[in-house]
C-alpha cells in the first residue's frame, strides 16, 4: 500500500481528502489583497472560478504560468488521479508538478492613512511687511486609495510565493516611512510653488496641494504594479513660532492703521519722536520743542535745523545779559506787522495767523491750510492737530 502514499498537501483539502476534481473559489477575507488557496497540487482539469475585480495567479513549478481574469477555467496541472500517486511514490508522496493558486483583490482600498511625524518647513514669501521670507512649520495628515492594476508585477516585486494572506494594513505599514518622507518633500514644494501666503493655502487651496502630491507619488506605486487612485489631505496645520507671531502682529497693526487712514511708517516715525521727547535733558527739550512747533515731523532738514537752533540757544553762555525779544517768524498777511513766533493772532490787527506745515511722509513744505501734500499726496490735517 506504500505505493499509494498520500501527498502531504492533501490534508489541507476540504474533508482532508483530495477529490478527483477540485472546484476552487476565493474563500479568503474580503479585505485581503492576496489570498493563497491553502491546498495545492490540484488534479488535471480542476476548475478555478474568478470573480469580477479579481485576478488569479496560477503558480506551477515555481513559475507564474497564467494570470486569469474574471471567469471559469480548467487547469492543466499534469497531476492525474492514480498515476500521480504512483509517480509521487518515489518522492515520498511529494508531487512532481507542484501547483498553487493565489487570488488577487483589485478593488479600491480606502483605509490607507498617512501623517507627517515631523514638521514640513516652507518659507512664507508674502507674510512679512518688509518682504523678508518667514519660516513656517506645518503638520499634515490624510489618507490615500490604492488599487492593484498589474497583479503579476505586484506579486513578484512585493509579495512573493510564501505569503498566505496580505492585507492593506500591512502594505500601508511597510510603505509608511518612504511614502511619508516623499509626501513631506512634495507638500513643501507644492505649497512654495503656489506663491501665495501660506494661510491662504491652508484656508482654500488644500485640494491643489493634494493633486500636486498625488502626481508626484504615482511613480512610486506604479513600480509595484499599484495605482494611486486618490490622495486626500484631511488637515494642513500651521505651527506657531516667534517669527510668524511677530509678522502676524505687524500685519494686524498695519490693518488697524489702514482703517484709520494712517500710514504705518509715518506712525512709527511719530513713536520715535515721542520717545525722544520724553527723554530728560537738552536733547529731549529740543525734540519736544520741535514737535510742538511742527518742525520735526518729517525727520528731515526742518527738524534738523530746529534741533540745532534750540540746542545752541540752550548751551550758549548768557554772561548775565538779559534775554532779548524772540525773533519774528512771520509777517501778518493783513497789516504786514511783525508777528512773534508761536502767535496765533496778529498783535496789530487781530487777524489769525496761518502757519506753514511740513508733510510727515516726505518732508515737503505745505502751503497754509493745505489738507494733502502737493508732492506725495499724504494727509496733513491729522498731523497739524498734533503740531498746533
C-alpha positions in Angstrom: 0.0 0.0 0.0 3.0 2.3 0.3 2.8 2.9 -3.5 -0.4 4.8 -2.8 1.0 7.0 -0.1 -0.8 10.3 0.1 0.7 13.7 -0.8 1.2 15.6 2.5 -0.6 18.6 1.0 -3.8 16.5 0.8 -4.6 17.1 4.5 -5.4 20.7 3.7 -8.1 19.8 1.2 -11.8 20.1 2.4 -12.6 17.0 4.4 -8.9 16.1 4.5 -9.1 14.2 1.2 -8.0 15.2 -2.3 -11.0 15.0 -4.7 -11.0 13.7 -8.2 -11.6 17.2 -9.5 -11.3 20.4 -7.4 -13.6 23.4 -7.7 -11.5 26.3 -6.5 -13.1 29.6 -5.3 -11.9 32.6 -3.3 -12.8 31.9 0.3 -10.4 34.4 1.9 -11.2 37.6 3.7 -12.8 40.3 1.6 -10.3 42.7 3.0 -7.3 40.7 1.8 -5.2 41.9 -1.2 -3.6 38.5 -1.6 -5.1 35.1 -0.6 -3.4 31.8 -1.2 -5.6 28.7 -1.6 -4.5 26.5 1.4 -4.3 23.3 -0.6 -2.0 22.6 -3.6 -1.2 20.1 -6.4 -4.7 20.0 -7.9 -5.6 17.2 -10.3 -5.7 17.8 -14.0 -8.8 19.7 -15.3 -9.7 21.0 -11.8 -11.7 24.2 -12.2 -11.0 27.7 -10.8 -13.6 30.4 -10.6 -12.5 34.1 -10.7 -14.9 36.9 -9.7 -15.0 40.4 -11.1 -12.4 42.7 -9.5 -10.1 39.7 -9.0 -7.2 38.0 -10.7 -5.9 34.5 -10.2 -2.2 33.7 -10.4 -1.7 30.0 -11.5 1.7 29.2 -10.0 3.2 26.0 -11.4 6.7 24.6 -10.5 7.9 27.9 -9.3 6.6 30.0 -12.2 3.5 32.1 -12.7 2.2 30.2 -15.7 -1.0 32.2 -16.2 -2.8 35.3 -14.9 -6.6 34.6 -15.0 -9.2 37.4 -15.0 -12.9 37.0 -14.3 -14.4 33.7 -15.5 -14.2 29.9 -15.1 -11.1 28.0 -16.2 -9.8 24.3 -16.4 -6.4 23.9 -15.0 -3.7 22.0 -16.8 -1.7 20.7 -13.8 -0.2 17.5 -15.1 -1.4 15.7 -11.9 -3.6 12.7 -13.0 -5.5 10.7 -10.4 -3.9 7.3 -9.6 -0.9 8.0 -12.0 0.3 10.9 -9.9 0.2 8.7 -6.8 2.4 6.1 -8.5 4.8 8.8 -9.7 4.9 10.5 -6.3 5.8 7.3 -4.5 9.5 7.8 -5.4 9.5 11.3 -3.8 7.8 10.3 -0.5 4.4 11.5 -1.8 5.5 15.0 -2.9 4.1 15.9 -6.2 6.5 16.4 -9.1 4.1 19.0 -10.5 3.6 21.5 -7.7 0.7 23.8 -8.3 -0.6 26.8 -6.3 -3.4 29.3 -6.7 -3.2 33.0 -5.5 -6.2 35.3 -5.6 -5.5 39.0 -6.1 -8.1 41.5 -4.9 -8.2 44.5 -7.3 -10.9 46.7 -5.6 -10.0 50.2 -4.3 -8.7 50.2 -0.8 -9.7 53.4 1.1 -8.2 52.8 4.6 -4.6 53.8 4.0 -3.7 56.5 6.4 -0.7 58.8 6.3 0.6 61.6 8.5 3.8 63.6 8.9 5.8 62.7 12.0 8.0 65.8 11.8 7.1 69.4 10.6 7.2 70.3 6.9 9.3 73.5 6.6 8.5 76.1 4.0 9.2 79.8 3.6 6.3 82.3 3.5 7.3 84.9 1.0 4.2 87.1 1.4 3.6 87.5 5.2 6.3 89.9 6.1 5.8 93.7 5.7 9.4 94.0 4.6 9.3 91.2 2.0 11.6 89.0 4.1 10.7 85.3 3.9 9.1 84.0 7.1 9.9 80.3 8.2 6.7 78.3 8.6 6.3 74.8 10.0 3.3 72.7 9.1 2.0 69.3 10.1 -0.3 67.3 7.7 -2.3 64.1 7.7 -4.7 62.3 5.4 -5.4 59.1 3.5 -5.0 57.5 0.1 -6.7 54.9 -2.1 -4.7 52.1 -3.8 -5.6 49.6 -6.5 -3.6 46.7 -7.8 -3.6 47.0 -11.6 -0.7 44.7 -12.5 -1.2 41.5 -10.4 1.9 39.7 -11.7 4.2 42.7 -11.1 2.7 43.3 -7.6 3.2 39.6 -6.7 6.8 39.3 -8.0 8.1 42.7 -6.7 6.4 42.9 -3.4 4.6 39.8 -2.2 6.4 36.6 -3.1 5.2 33.0 -3.0 5.5 32.5 0.7 2.6 34.8 1.7 -0.6 33.1 2.8 -2.6 36.4 3.0 -1.7 40.1 2.6 -3.9 42.9 4.0 -3.9 46.6 3.1 -2.8 47.4 6.7 0.4 45.5 6.1 1.1 47.3 2.8 0.4 50.7 4.4 2.7 50.0 7.4 5.5 48.8 5.2 5.2 51.8 2.8 4.7 54.4 5.6 8.2 55.5 6.1 9.3 56.0 2.5 5.9 57.4 1.5 5.7 59.9 4.4 9.2 61.1 3.5 8.2 61.7 -0.1 4.9 63.3 1.0 6.8 65.8 3.2 9.0 66.8 0.3 6.2 67.1 -2.2 4.0 69.2 0.2 6.8 71.7 0.8 7.4 72.0 -3.0 3.7 72.3 -3.8 3.0 75.0 -1.2 6.0 77.0 -2.3 5.0 76.7 -6.0 1.6 78.2 -5.3 3.4 81.5 -4.5 0.7 82.9 -2.1 0.5 83.5 1.6 0.5 80.1 3.4 -2.5 81.0 5.4 -4.5 81.3 2.1 -3.2 77.8 1.1 -4.5 76.3 4.4 -7.8 78.0 4.1 -8.8 77.4 0.5 -6.1 75.6 -1.6 -5.6 72.2 0.1 -7.0 70.4 -2.9 -4.4 72.0 -5.2 -1.7 70.7 -2.9 -3.2 67.2 -2.8 -3.4 67.0 -6.6 0.2 68.0 -6.9 1.3 65.5 -4.2 -0.7 62.7 -5.9 1.1 63.3 -9.2 4.4 63.1 -7.5 3.6 59.9 -5.7 2.2 57.9 -8.6 5.5 56.7 -10.0 6.5 55.2 -6.6 3.4 53.0 -6.5 3.5 52.2 -10.2 6.8 50.5 -9.7 5.0 47.8 -7.6 2.0 47.4 -10.0 -0.3 49.6 -8.0 -2.2 52.7 -8.9 -2.7 55.7 -6.6 -6.4 56.3 -7.2 -7.0 59.2 -4.8 -4.8 61.2 -2.4 -6.5 63.2 0.4 -5.2 65.9 2.8 -7.6 65.9 5.7 -5.7 68.6 7.7 -2.8 71.0 7.0 -1.9 72.9 10.2 0.5 75.8 10.7 2.6 75.6 13.8 3.3 78.8 15.8 6.8 80.1 16.1 8.1 83.5 17.3 9.0 84.6 13.8 5.4 84.1 12.5 3.9 85.7 15.6 5.8 88.9 15.1 5.0 89.1 11.5 1.3 88.5 12.2 1.3 91.2 14.9 2.8 93.6 12.4 0.2 92.7 9.8 -2.6 93.3 12.3 -1.2 96.6 13.3 -0.9 97.7 9.7 -4.5 96.8 9.0 -5.6 98.8 12.0 -3.8 101.9 10.8 -5.2 101.4 7.3 -8.7 101.6 8.7 -7.8 105.0 10.3 -6.2 106.3 7.1 -2.8 106.5 8.8 0.5 105.5 7.1 2.2 102.7 9.1 5.8 104.0 8.5 4.7 107.5 9.5 3.2 106.3 12.7 6.5 104.6 13.6 8.3 107.9 13.0 6.0 109.6 15.5 6.7 106.8 18.0 10.4 107.6 17.7 9.8 111.3 18.2 7.6 110.8 21.2 10.1 108.6 22.8 12.9 111.1 22.2 10.8 114.0 23.5 10.1 112.1 26.7 13.9 111.9 27.5 15.2 114.3 30.0 18.0 116.8 29.1 18.6 119.4 26.4 18.1 116.9 23.5 14.8 115.9 24.9 13.7 119.5 25.4 14.8 120.3 21.9 12.9 117.4 20.5 9.8 118.3 22.4 10.0 121.9 21.2 10.4 120.7 17.6 7.3 118.6 17.9 5.4 121.5 19.4 6.3 123.8 16.5 5.7 121.2 13.8 9.4 121.2 12.8 10.4 117.6 13.3 7.6 115.6 11.7 9.4 114.5 8.6 12.8 113.9 10.4 14.3 116.0 7.6 16.1 119.3 7.3 13.4 121.4 9.1 13.7 119.1 12.2 17.5 119.2 12.0 17.6 123.0 11.8 15.1 123.3 14.7 17.2 120.9 16.9 20.4 122.8 16.1 19.0 126.2 16.9 17.3 125.1 20.1 20.3 123.2 21.3 22.6 126.0 20.5 20.4 128.5 22.4 20.3 126.2 25.5 24.0 125.6 25.5 25.3 129.1 24.7 26.6 131.2 27.7 24.4 134.1 28.8 27.1 136.2 30.6 24.3 137.7 32.7 22.8 139.7 29.8 19.0 139.9 29.7 17.4 137.8 27.1 16.3 139.8 24.0 12.8 139.6 22.4 12.0 136.5 20.4 12.7 137.0 16.7 9.8 137.4 14.4 8.9 134.3 12.5 6.2 135.6 10.1 4.5 138.8 9.0 0.8 139.4 9.2 -0.8 138.9 5.8 -3.5 141.6 6.7 -1.4 144.5 8.0 2.2 143.5 7.5 3.1 143.8 11.1 5.8 141.5 12.6 4.3 138.6 14.5 6.3 136.9 17.2 6.9 133.1 16.8 4.2 130.9 18.2 1.4 133.6 17.9 -1.9 132.5 16.6 -3.3 136.1 16.0 -1.6 139.3 14.8 -1.0 141.7 17.8 -1.6 144.7 15.4 -4.9 143.9 13.8 -6.0 140.6 15.4 -6.1 138.6 12.1 -5.5 134.8 12.5 -2.0 133.6 11.5 -1.7 130.7 9.1 1.4 128.7 9.9 3.0 126.5 7.2 3.4 122.8 7.9 5.6 120.0 6.6 4.5 116.7 5.1 5.1 113.9 7.6 5.8 111.4 4.9 8.3 113.3 2.6 9.1 116.5 4.5 7.9 118.9 1.8 6.7 122.3 3.0 3.0 122.6 2.6 1.0 125.8 1.9 -1.0 127.1 4.9 -4.4 125.5 5.2 -3.5 122.5 2.9 -5.1 119.1 3.7 -2.8 117.0 1.5 0.8 117.2 0.4 1.4 118.5 -3.1 4.5 116.2 -3.5 3.3 112.8 -2.3 -0.4 113.2 -1.6 -0.1 112.4 2.1 -2.7 113.6 4.6 -1.7 116.8 6.5 -4.6 117.8 8.7 -4.3 114.9 11.2 -0.7 115.9 11.9 -1.5 119.7 12.1 -3.6 118.9 15.1 -0.5 117.4 16.8 1.7 120.3 15.8 -0.6 123.2 16.5 
